[in-house]
Amino acid sequence: MRFVPLAVAAALALTACTANREAGPSLGDRPRPSGSASQSLPPATIELWHGFSTDAEVKAFEQAIAGFRKKFPQITVKAVKGVQDDQITQAIRGGRAPDVAASFTTDNVAQWCRSGAFQDLTPVIRQDGVDLSVLPAVARSYTAFEGRQCTLPLLADAYGLYYNKALMKGERPPRTLGELTALAKKLTVRNAKGDIEVAGFIPSVQFYENSPSHLAPMVGATWYRPDGTSAIGSDPAWKKLLTWQKELIDWYGHDKLDTFRKGLGDEWSAEHPFYKGKVAMVLDGEWRNAMIANEAKDLDYGTAPLPVANDRPDLYGSGFTAGTVIGVPKGARHPQHAWELVKHLTTDTASLVTLSNALRNVPTTKASMQSPDLAKDTNFATFLGIFSHPKTSTLPAAVNSVFNQEALASFMAKWEKGGVPDLDAGLKGVDKLIDDKLKLSGG
């Protein structure tokens, strides 16, 4: 799957999902058909909206659906490609919801669950005896909110460390933040003027995938208290992360690092600085393996889990994960048929392996990760390990997820520039922004 910019997600009018509209049938409106669902469901055409758009992605998705069509020949699946969250939300508001919808981001799960925009799958999961323990706990957590399992995970992203073997010159990938700092300094190359020509590692939150959510697992930082209020100002792990980040930025020199960063190639092109040997180590997702194979096939690189806090060796091997989610929107015309498709795509091993092999995302069930048909070279296998690690974490579902992430990211950008005189007070200020927004949202 591909990165969805926060700026895009921020524009979604999610709260409008509660607007009055003509209600369609729901998963709880009538009893489940008796006997085999494949035999008892009547013929129907269902519409599936998804965000995949390239020819290769669409082809892979159609191949995954093929197994469902064979099992349910009486159900026609009309797949609509390239659909984003705002289109899904608007369709639900306007009474034109598809039967099934998939999203690349988990940022809207909480709002969709709370508002009822996506139907609660819990009753049919129980009725059909679907064992959710086949999914890692972290995947179950980012697909549900307030006890409502309104989506299920389709594919996952996991984040780790990519390193250029030629630039590493035999050095092993760092396991702690202390080792990362030392190696980043050792691998950095400057010219006679002190300008950066090669960076060992760029710690700036403004660099590509270095979002607060992706960095947080390196120190075990938590976002929220049990009551849903912000824990950023009270969890010392955040201060530890930002202190480490600022010390390394100061070593580079903020202005020099900023100039270097702004002169690098586009993240989504063949000019990526990791491909060009401009950055020795980067934080990135498992999907980068497929991009390297297409855009820099001669690059000699390796992958490893992200380094962790010096005093938290127990975290090594874990990381951040999130992924594509799929569910049945409110107003679906054929919710029972839709549920069968959702169940197939999220639990059928062959379908998940087909998607993973084509898209190079992590399959989400234990059986699919262990399948002999899964393509898992050494560099990709790193991310299977990260996803299944018991201490791998995610950004907990929250109704203001996008706002909360942007509030912290903006603060971190100001901090790394030297514009925050008191870190403790600044982090508490982020708490206030997040908590005030929560109150406005009825939390």
C-alpha positions as CSV (number, residue, x, y, z in Angstrom):
1,M,0.0,0.0,0.0
2,R,1.1,3.6,-0.4
3,F,1.4,6.4,2.0
4,V,-1.6,8.7,2.5
5,P,-0.6,12.2,3.3
6,L,-2.0,13.6,6.5
7,A,-3.0,16.7,4.7
8,V,-5.4,14.7,2.6
9,A,-6.9,12.8,5.5
10,A,-7.3,16.0,7.5
11,A,-9.7,17.3,4.9
12,L,-12.2,14.6,5.5
13,A,-15.6,15.6,6.9
14,L,-15.9,12.5,9.1
15,T,-18.4,13.9,11.6
16,A,-20.9,14.3,8.9
17,C,-21.4,10.5,8.8
18,T,-24.1,10.9,11.4
19,A,-26.3,12.9,9.1
20,N,-29.8,11.6,8.6
21,R,-30.3,9.4,5.5
22,E,-32.4,6.6,4.3
23,A,-31.1,3.5,6.1
24,G,-30.3,0.4,4.2
25,P,-30.3,-3.2,5.6
26,S,-27.7,-3.9,8.2
27,L,-25.8,-7.0,9.2
28,G,-28.1,-7.3,12.3
29,D,-31.4,-6.8,10.5
30,R,-32.2,-10.5,9.8
31,P,-30.9,-13.9,10.9
32,R,-28.0,-15.4,9.0
33,P,-28.9,-17.9,6.3
34,S,-29.1,-21.5,7.4
35,G,-26.7,-24.0,6.0
36,S,-23.7,-23.1,3.9
37,A,-23.6,-19.4,3.0
38,S,-22.2,-20.2,-0.4
39,Q,-25.3,-22.2,-1.2
40,S,-28.0,-20.1,0.6
41,L,-27.2,-16.5,-0.4
42,P,-29.3,-15.4,-3.3
43,P,-27.7,-13.9,-6.4
44,A,-26.6,-10.3,-6.1
45,T,-24.2,-7.7,-7.4
46,I,-22.1,-6.0,-4.8
47,E,-19.8,-3.0,-5.2
48,L,-16.3,-2.9,-3.6
49,W,-14.5,0.4,-3.4
50,H,-10.7,0.3,-2.9
51,G,-7.8,2.7,-3.2
52,F,-5.5,0.6,-5.4
53,S,-5.0,2.3,-8.7
54,T,-1.9,1.1,-10.7
55,D,-2.4,-1.7,-13.2
56,A,-0.3,-4.1,-11.1
57,E,-2.3,-3.3,-7.9
58,V,-5.7,-3.6,-9.6
59,K,-4.6,-6.9,-11.2
60,A,-3.5,-8.3,-7.8
61,F,-6.8,-7.3,-6.2
62,E,-8.8,-9.0,-8.9
63,Q,-6.8,-12.1,-8.5
64,A,-7.6,-12.1,-4.7
65,I,-11.3,-11.6,-5.5
66,A,-11.2,-14.5,-8.0
67,G,-11.2,-17.1,-5.2
68,F,-14.3,-15.5,-3.8
69,R,-16.1,-15.6,-7.1
70,K,-15.3,-19.3,-7.4
71,K,-16.8,-19.9,-4.0
72,F,-19.8,-17.7,-4.6
73,P,-20.6,-17.8,-8.3
74,Q,-24.0,-16.2,-7.8
75,I,-22.4,-13.0,-6.4
76,T,-21.0,-10.5,-8.9
77,V,-18.3,-8.2,-7.5
78,K,-17.9,-4.8,-9.1
79,A,-14.6,-3.4,-8.0
80,V,-14.1,0.4,-8.2
81,K,-10.4,1.5,-8.0
82,G,-8.7,4.6,-6.8
83,V,-11.3,5.5,-4.1
84,Q,-10.1,7.7,-1.2
85,D,-11.6,8.1,2.3
86,D,-13.4,11.3,1.6
87,Q,-15.3,9.7,-1.3
88,I,-16.3,6.8,1.0
89,T,-17.5,9.2,3.7
90,Q,-19.4,11.4,1.3
91,A,-21.1,8.4,-0.3
92,I,-22.3,7.1,3.1
93,R,-23.7,10.6,3.9
94,G,-25.5,10.8,0.6
95,G,-27.1,7.3,0.8
96,R,-24.9,6.0,-2.0
97,A,-22.6,3.7,0.1
98,P,-20.8,0.8,-1.6
99,D,-21.3,-2.7,-0.1
100,V,-17.7,-3.0,0.8
101,A,-15.0,-0.3,1.3
102,A,-11.3,-0.5,1.9
103,S,-9.0,2.3,3.1
104,F,-5.2,2.6,3.1
105,T,-5.2,4.5,6.4
106,T,-6.4,3.6,10.0
107,D,-6.8,7.3,10.9
108,N,-10.5,7.3,10.3
109,V,-11.4,3.9,12.0
110,A,-12.4,5.5,15.3
111,Q,-14.8,8.0,13.7
112,W,-16.3,5.4,11.4
113,C,-16.9,3.0,14.3
114,R,-18.3,5.7,16.7
115,S,-20.6,7.3,14.1
116,G,-21.8,4.0,12.7
117,A,-20.6,4.9,9.3
118,F,-19.2,1.4,9.1
119,Q,-21.3,-1.4,10.5
120,D,-20.1,-3.4,13.6
121,L,-18.9,-6.8,12.4
122,T,-18.8,-8.3,15.9
123,P,-22.2,-10.1,15.6
124,V,-21.4,-11.9,12.3
125,I,-17.8,-12.6,13.5
126,R,-19.3,-14.5,16.4
127,Q,-22.1,-16.1,14.4
128,D,-19.6,-17.5,11.8
129,G,-17.1,-18.5,14.5
130,V,-14.3,-16.4,13.0
131,D,-11.3,-16.7,15.3
132,L,-9.7,-13.2,15.5
133,S,-6.7,-14.7,17.4
134,V,-5.3,-15.6,13.9
135,L,-4.5,-11.9,13.8
136,P,-1.8,-10.3,15.9
137,A,-3.3,-8.3,18.8
138,V,-1.9,-5.1,17.3
139,A,-3.8,-5.6,14.1
140,R,-7.0,-6.2,16.0
141,S,-6.5,-3.0,17.9
142,Y,-6.2,-0.6,15.0
143,T,-9.3,-2.0,13.3
144,A,-11.7,-1.5,16.2
145,F,-12.8,1.3,18.5
146,E,-14.9,1.4,21.8
147,G,-15.6,-2.3,21.5
148,R,-16.9,-2.1,17.9
149,Q,-15.0,-4.2,15.3
150,C,-16.2,-2.1,12.4
151,T,-13.2,-3.0,10.1
152,L,-10.8,-5.9,9.7
153,P,-7.1,-5.8,8.5
154,L,-6.5,-6.7,4.9
155,L,-2.8,-6.1,4.5
156,A,-0.3,-4.4,6.9
157,D,2.7,-2.1,6.8
158,A,5.6,-2.6,9.2
159,Y,8.5,-0.1,9.6
160,G,12.1,-0.9,10.0
161,L,15.6,0.2,9.1
162,Y,17.1,0.1,5.6
163,Y,20.9,0.4,5.3
164,N,23.2,0.7,2.4
165,K,25.8,-2.1,2.7
166,A,28.5,-0.3,0.6
167,L,28.3,2.8,2.8
168,M,28.2,0.7,6.0
169,K,31.6,-0.8,5.2
170,G,31.1,-3.9,7.2
171,E,29.3,-2.2,10.2
172,R,26.4,-4.1,11.5
173,P,23.0,-2.3,11.8
174,P,22.6,-0.5,15.1
175,R,20.4,-2.0,17.8
176,T,20.2,1.0,20.1
177,L,19.8,4.8,19.7
178,G,23.3,5.2,21.1
179,E,24.7,2.9,18.4
180,L,22.6,4.7,15.8
181,T,24.0,8.1,16.8
182,A,27.6,6.8,16.8
183,L,27.2,5.1,13.4
184,A,25.3,8.1,11.8
185,K,28.2,10.3,12.8
186,K,30.8,7.9,11.5
187,L,29.1,7.4,8.1
188,T,28.4,11.1,7.5
189,V,30.6,12.8,4.9
190,R,31.1,16.6,4.7
191,N,32.9,18.7,2.2
192,A,35.6,21.2,3.0
193,K,33.0,23.8,3.9
194,G,31.4,21.5,6.4
195,D,28.3,21.0,4.2
196,I,26.8,17.5,4.3
197,E,27.4,15.3,1.2
198,V,26.3,12.0,2.7
199,A,24.2,11.7,5.9
200,G,24.5,8.6,8.1
201,F,20.9,9.0,9.3
202,I,18.5,11.9,9.2
203,P,16.6,12.2,12.5
204,S,14.3,15.1,11.4
205,V,10.6,14.5,11.7
206,Q,10.3,16.4,8.4
207,F,12.2,13.7,6.5
208,Y,10.0,11.2,4.6
209,E,8.7,8.5,6.9
210,N,10.0,10.0,10.2
211,S,6.6,10.7,11.5
212,P,6.0,10.8,15.3
213,S,4.0,7.6,15.1
214,H,6.7,5.7,13.3
215,L,9.4,6.9,15.7
216,A,7.5,6.4,18.9
217,P,8.0,2.6,19.1
218,M,11.8,3.1,19.3
219,V,11.4,4.3,22.9
220,G,8.0,2.7,23.7
221,A,6.2,6.1,23.9
222,T,2.5,6.1,24.5
223,W,0.0,8.5,22.9
224,Y,-3.0,8.3,25.2
225,R,-4.1,7.6,28.8
226,P,-6.8,5.0,29.4
227,D,-9.4,7.8,29.4
228,G,-8.4,8.9,25.9
229,T,-6.6,12.1,27.0
230,S,-3.1,12.8,25.8
231,A,-0.1,11.2,27.5
232,I,2.6,12.9,25.5
233,G,3.5,15.4,28.2
234,S,3.5,12.8,31.0
235,D,5.2,9.9,29.4
236,P,9.0,10.4,29.8
237,A,9.7,8.3,26.7
238,W,8.6,11.2,24.5
239,K,11.2,13.5,26.2
240,K,13.8,10.8,25.7
241,L,13.0,10.5,22.0
242,L,13.0,14.2,21.4
243,T,16.2,14.8,23.4
244,W,18.0,12.1,21.3
245,Q,16.7,13.6,18.1
246,K,17.7,17.1,18.9
247,E,21.2,16.1,20.0
248,L,21.9,14.5,16.7
249,I,20.4,17.3,14.7
250,D,22.6,19.8,16.7
251,W,25.6,17.7,15.8
252,Y,24.8,18.1,12.1
253,G,23.8,21.7,12.5
254,H,20.1,22.3,12.0
255,D,20.6,24.7,9.0
256,K,23.1,22.5,7.3
257,L,20.9,19.4,7.8
258,D,17.8,21.3,6.6
259,T,19.6,22.5,3.5
260,F,20.8,19.0,2.7
261,R,17.3,17.5,3.3
262,K,15.6,20.0,1.1
263,G,18.0,19.2,-1.8
264,L,17.3,15.5,-1.8
265,G,15.3,13.6,-4.4
266,D,11.6,12.8,-4.2
267,E,10.6,10.0,-1.9
268,W,8.3,8.4,-4.5
269,S,10.7,8.5,-7.4
270,A,13.9,6.8,-8.6
271,E,15.8,9.8,-7.2
272,H,15.3,8.7,-3.6
273,P,18.5,9.6,-1.7
274,F,18.8,6.1,-0.3
275,Y,19.1,4.7,-3.8
276,K,21.7,7.4,-4.7
277,G,23.9,6.7,-1.7
278,K,23.1,10.1,-0.1
279,V,21.8,8.6,3.1
280,A,23.2,5.5,4.6
281,M,20.3,4.5,6.8
282,V,16.6,5.3,6.6
283,L,13.4,4.4,8.4
284,D,10.9,3.0,5.9
285,G,8.1,0.5,5.4
286,E,8.2,-3.0,3.9
287,W,6.9,-1.7,0.6
288,R,10.2,0.0,-0.1
289,N,11.6,-3.5,-1.0
290,A,9.3,-3.6,-4.0
291,M,10.2,0.0,-5.0
292,I,13.9,-0.8,-4.8
293,A,13.4,-3.9,-7.0
294,N,11.7,-1.6,-9.6
295,E,13.8,1.5,-9.3
296,A,17.2,0.6,-8.0
297,K,17.6,-3.2,-8.6
298,D,21.4,-3.0,-8.3
299,L,21.4,-1.5,-4.8
300,D,23.1,-3.6,-2.3
301,Y,21.1,-3.1,0.9
302,G,19.9,-4.8,4.0
303,T,17.0,-4.4,6.5
304,A,16.8,-4.7,10.2
305,P,14.4,-3.7,13.1
306,L,14.7,0.0,14.2
307,P,17.1,0.8,17.0
308,V,15.6,1.2,20.4
309,A,16.3,3.2,23.6
310,N,19.5,2.1,25.3
311,D,17.6,1.1,28.4
312,R,14.8,-0.8,26.5
313,P,16.5,-3.7,24.9
314,D,13.3,-5.6,25.2
315,L,11.8,-3.5,22.4
316,Y,14.4,-4.6,19.8
317,G,12.7,-6.4,17.0
318,S,9.4,-4.6,17.4
319,G,8.3,-1.5,15.5
320,F,5.3,0.4,14.2
321,T,2.5,-1.2,12.2
322,A,-0.8,-0.1,10.6
323,G,-2.4,-1.0,7.3
324,T,-5.3,-1.4,4.9
325,V,-8.7,-1.9,6.6
326,I,-11.9,-3.1,5.0
327,G,-15.5,-3.2,6.2
328,V,-19.2,-2.9,5.4
329,P,-20.5,0.7,5.3
330,K,-23.8,1.8,6.6
331,G,-26.4,1.7,3.8
332,A,-24.8,-1.3,2.0
333,R,-27.5,-2.8,-0.2
334,H,-26.3,-6.4,0.3
335,P,-24.6,-6.5,3.8
336,Q,-24.7,-10.3,4.1
337,H,-23.0,-10.8,0.8
338,A,-20.6,-7.9,1.6
339,W,-19.6,-9.6,4.9
340,E,-18.8,-12.9,3.0
341,L,-16.4,-10.9,0.8
342,V,-14.8,-9.1,3.7
343,K,-14.4,-12.4,5.5
344,H,-12.8,-14.0,2.5
345,L,-10.4,-11.2,1.7
346,T,-9.2,-10.9,5.4
347,T,-9.0,-14.6,6.4
348,D,-8.4,-16.7,3.2
349,T,-4.8,-17.6,3.1
350,A,-4.5,-17.9,-0.6
351,S,-6.0,-14.5,-1.2
352,L,-3.8,-12.8,1.3
353,V,-0.7,-14.5,0.0
354,T,-1.7,-13.5,-3.6
355,L,-2.0,-9.8,-2.5
356,S,1.2,-9.8,-0.5
357,N,3.3,-11.4,-3.2
358,A,2.0,-8.8,-5.8
359,L,2.0,-5.7,-3.6
360,R,4.8,-6.7,-1.1
361,N,2.8,-5.7,1.9
362,V,2.7,-7.9,5.0
363,P,-0.2,-10.4,5.1
364,T,-2.1,-10.2,8.3
365,T,-3.0,-13.7,9.5
366,K,-0.6,-16.1,11.1
367,A,-1.3,-18.8,8.4
368,S,-0.6,-16.4,5.5
369,M,2.7,-15.3,7.1
370,Q,3.7,-18.9,7.5
371,S,2.5,-20.1,4.1
372,P,5.2,-21.8,1.9
373,D,3.7,-19.9,-1.0
374,L,4.6,-16.5,0.5
375,A,7.6,-14.8,-1.2
376,K,9.8,-13.9,1.8
377,D,13.4,-13.1,0.9
378,T,15.7,-12.0,3.7
379,N,14.9,-8.3,3.4
380,F,11.2,-8.8,3.4
381,A,11.2,-11.4,6.2
382,T,12.5,-8.6,8.5
383,F,9.1,-7.0,8.3
384,L,7.2,-10.2,8.9
385,G,9.2,-10.5,12.2
386,I,8.5,-6.9,13.1
387,F,4.7,-7.2,12.4
388,S,4.4,-10.4,14.5
389,H,6.6,-9.2,17.4
390,P,4.6,-9.0,20.7
391,K,5.8,-5.5,21.4
392,T,5.1,-4.0,18.0
393,S,2.7,-1.1,18.4
394,T,0.4,1.1,16.5
395,L,-1.2,4.5,16.8
396,P,-4.3,3.8,18.9
397,A,-7.6,4.7,17.3
398,A,-8.8,8.2,18.2
399,V,-11.5,10.4,16.8
400,N,-9.1,13.2,16.2
401,S,-6.2,11.0,15.0
402,V,-5.1,13.2,12.1
403,F,-5.2,16.4,14.2
404,N,-3.3,14.8,17.1
405,Q,-0.5,13.6,14.8
406,E,-0.2,16.9,13.1
407,A,-0.1,18.8,16.5
408,L,2.8,16.7,17.7
409,A,4.7,16.7,14.3
410,S,4.4,20.5,14.2
411,F,5.8,20.8,17.7
412,M,8.7,18.5,16.9
413,A,9.6,20.5,13.8
414,K,9.7,23.6,16.0
415,W,11.7,21.8,18.7
416,E,14.4,20.5,16.3
417,K,14.8,24.0,14.9
418,G,15.6,25.3,18.4
419,G,12.3,27.1,18.8
420,V,11.2,25.5,22.1
421,P,12.9,26.8,25.2
422,D,11.3,24.4,27.7
423,L,10.6,20.9,26.4
424,D,8.5,19.7,29.3
425,A,6.2,22.8,29.0
426,G,6.1,22.3,25.3
427,L,5.0,18.7,25.5
428,K,2.3,19.6,28.0
429,G,1.2,22.3,25.6
430,V,0.7,19.6,23.0
431,D,-1.4,17.7,25.5
432,K,-3.6,20.7,25.9
433,L,-4.2,21.1,22.2
434,I,-5.1,17.4,21.9
435,D,-7.3,17.4,25.0
436,D,-9.1,20.6,24.0
437,K,-9.9,19.2,20.6
438,L,-11.2,16.0,22.3
439,K,-13.6,18.0,24.4
440,L,-14.9,19.8,21.3
441,S,-15.5,16.3,19.8
442,G,-17.6,15.2,22.8
443,G,-14.8,13.2,24.5
